[in-house]
Each structure stands twice: as C-alpha cells, then as structure tokens.
C-alpha cells in the first residue's frame, strides 16, 4: 500500500522535494532550494545537475526519517529536454525566459499553428516550447541531429529515475504549440517539422513508469522497487485534487512565480489570445480554459526589501483613498501585456498601505483573468497567495463569489502525490471568505477597473 509519496516539485524560482501523507492529505516533510539559471554555454539554461544532486540528497534525507513508498513529479511548464541515445542531453535545458529565442520570431510565425487549433497564444521568448525547439534546431543543427527523444520536463526527471522515456498531456498542452487539445493529439506543426518521431510516448499522468534504477536505490537508500509515477505540469497538479473532490462549476487559482487561473464548467466565453488566455489540458485529458500573469514575480519585485506588515487601519486608508496600482509590473504576458505599471493616489504611501495596495492589485489582476475565462462558482487559491488574507478578501470582492484558501503550503505537491492514490481525496481547506459587505471594497474594485479601462 502506498501512503507516503515523495514529490519532486521543480518550480521556476524554487525546487522542492515534499513528502505527502495520502491518508492525511498533508505534507509531512519538505526540502527546498533556489532554482538558479546558468548564464554561460550556448544560452541560459537550467542547472539540472545541481537539481539532480538536490533531489537525490533530499530523497535520501526524507527516506531516513520516514519510508518513501513512491515518487511523483511536477514541474513548471514551457520546458523540454532534448535527450540523446545515451540518455544524456543533446543540448542544455533552455530557460524559457531567454529572449534570444525571439530572434527567429518571423520564421517561427510562418510554421506555428493557429490559436483555434491548439488553444496556445503566441508568447514571448521561450514560453511556447515549439519556439524553443525551432530555435534549437535552427541554431544548433548538429546537436539537434543527435536528439532521439523530446521530453517534457516532469518526464525528463522520471527518465533519470527509471530509465523509461515518456511524455504526458498536461505539459504537452501547456501553451506549447505542440498539442491539439480537441483531438488529443500532436499539432500539425509537430508533423510539419518532423518532430513526431522524436516525441517520447505519451503516457497518462497516473502511469507507473517503473521502479527506480538500482543506482538510485543505492544512492538514496530507497527500496529498489519504489515506483515512479509519470508526473504532470504544476498548475494542473494544483487543479487535480479539485477535479476529484469539488462540484462544478468552480475555479482554481494556482499561485507561484505564475498565477494561473483555471475555470471548470464555467461560463462560455471566447478566449482572447492577445490577453494571455489559453487552453490547458488537465490530468484527465480534458481542455480547461485558463489565464495567467506573472504574479509571484511581480510580488517579489514590488516587495523587495519592503515591509510586509499591515494593520486594519491601513486597509481602511487604502480603500478610502483609493490608492491603486495599475498593470503591469511585469510586461510581455498576462491580461495587460503591453501596459506599464502606474500608481494612482499613492503619493507618500506608508509601507503598510503600500503592501495592502500591492495585494489588492494582484487580486484584481487575478479577478480579471477569471473573468476572461468565464470563471464561475467558488474559487480556491493554492500556493503562497493563499496565505495572504488581503489577496483572498479582495478576490472575493472583485469576483462577487466566495474564495477558499488552501491550507497546504503548496497545492502542487498534494496534487502530484494523488497520482499514486486510488483516486479518492479529502482536501482540508480553510473557511470560505465571502465577498465583503462593506461598500468601500466594491467602490475600490470599480475605481481600479475604471482606471484600467481609461
């Protein structure tokens, strides 16, 4: 019986290994490290060897405290590994923020599929994996010729653990240009570029790819028969527990470096690719209208070195003054990708009030994303922003619907661990926050929305 699942959770900013107790649906151990990008070499790339050492050390450490019964994997999207015949990398795992990929934008535009086919908007740098592959093939043809398998990032780590090559739909369907979510097959571009023959076999996220390799067992002390599950994209890992337990319609907001909003059985709307809406594919293989912005990155930029304490008086002052932060702190993505951030009514704003206004801004951006994808019913917030009461309350005010904050420190780990479960789940959540009754909140929302429109 599988009870304790070690989850390898590679986020864009931090990498984690968490132990999840499936009986309690809770994390019982956590190891964390920064996920830094290496600037040298052919292009900026992920330090996979340092991450690999961290993963193995963490597995050994956690297993010493509590037996690990299984391993599951979740990672950020927009990342692929080009594997050679020896199982190594033909080229480094490119950082999706590398702007050099845009050098080939005009050529790439001629071969990428339409939004109607893939649900993928055209995004800058390497946020479309198809653009990464196109860049690597054109700029490094000799190295690309050595590729024998193209793998999404979660399955690359599964390969290193098991020796089994695979792919999976949540990462393939995550704004890649590679996947047609309506046909559940690769896009026309994959065949146009002759990449289908290189794509590792597609396996369900819940598939056991195999036991760990003998060398992994020796290195970590894990049982040699420890199973490794195929794994999935991190935002979809946050969504999975709710697919298994919540009654639609509902929305889930997964927060981290990216704030990703996903609507399940929401209102029918026409998605606007120019505003960073897209179609994700969930762990069950179904299309999910989604929208996102780089909210975690914005929060870090806006609060760097600044106090994060606030009082109720700060909230009242910001609401009364209507101190507004308008989009966007991070340009190039999100619902307002080409706007520059602007403060309104914010002269000499004290630190506590500034933090309140920043939290409100992030909530209003999230509410905008939910509106764009037809979000309906209650909203659950996963990840770091779930601990921000200002964010939760303003999101309820802006959507006019209840918001629930997840108690887990990272919903991605719980969701990834559930791949090893029997499919039943009992999620623990905090008390629901209803839309505030005080008129000051509604007036603030209207003021922000009006300022954005004008």
Secondary structure, 3 states (H helix, E strand, C coil): CCCEEEEEEECCCEEEEEEEECCCCEEEEEEEEECCEECCCCCCEECHHHHHHHHHHHHHHHHHHCCCCEEEEEECCCCEEEECCCCCEEECCECCCCHHHHHHHHHHHCCCCCHHHHCCCCCCCCCCHHHHHHHHHHHCHHHHCCCCEEEEHHHHHHHHHHCCCCECHHHHCCCCCCEECCCCEECHHHHHCCCHHHECCECCCCCEEEECCHHHHHHHCCCCCCEEECCEEHHHHHHHHHHHHCCCCEEEEEECCCEEEEEECCCCCCCCHHHCEEEEECCCCCEEEEEEECHHHHHHHHHCCCCCCCCHHHHHHHHHHCCEEECCCCCCCCCCCCCCCEEECCCCCCHHHHHHHHHHHHHHHHHHHHHHCCCCCCEEEEEHHHHCHHHHHHHHHHHCCCEEEECCCCHHHHHHHHHHCCCCCCCCECCCECCCCCHHHHHHHHHHHHHHHC
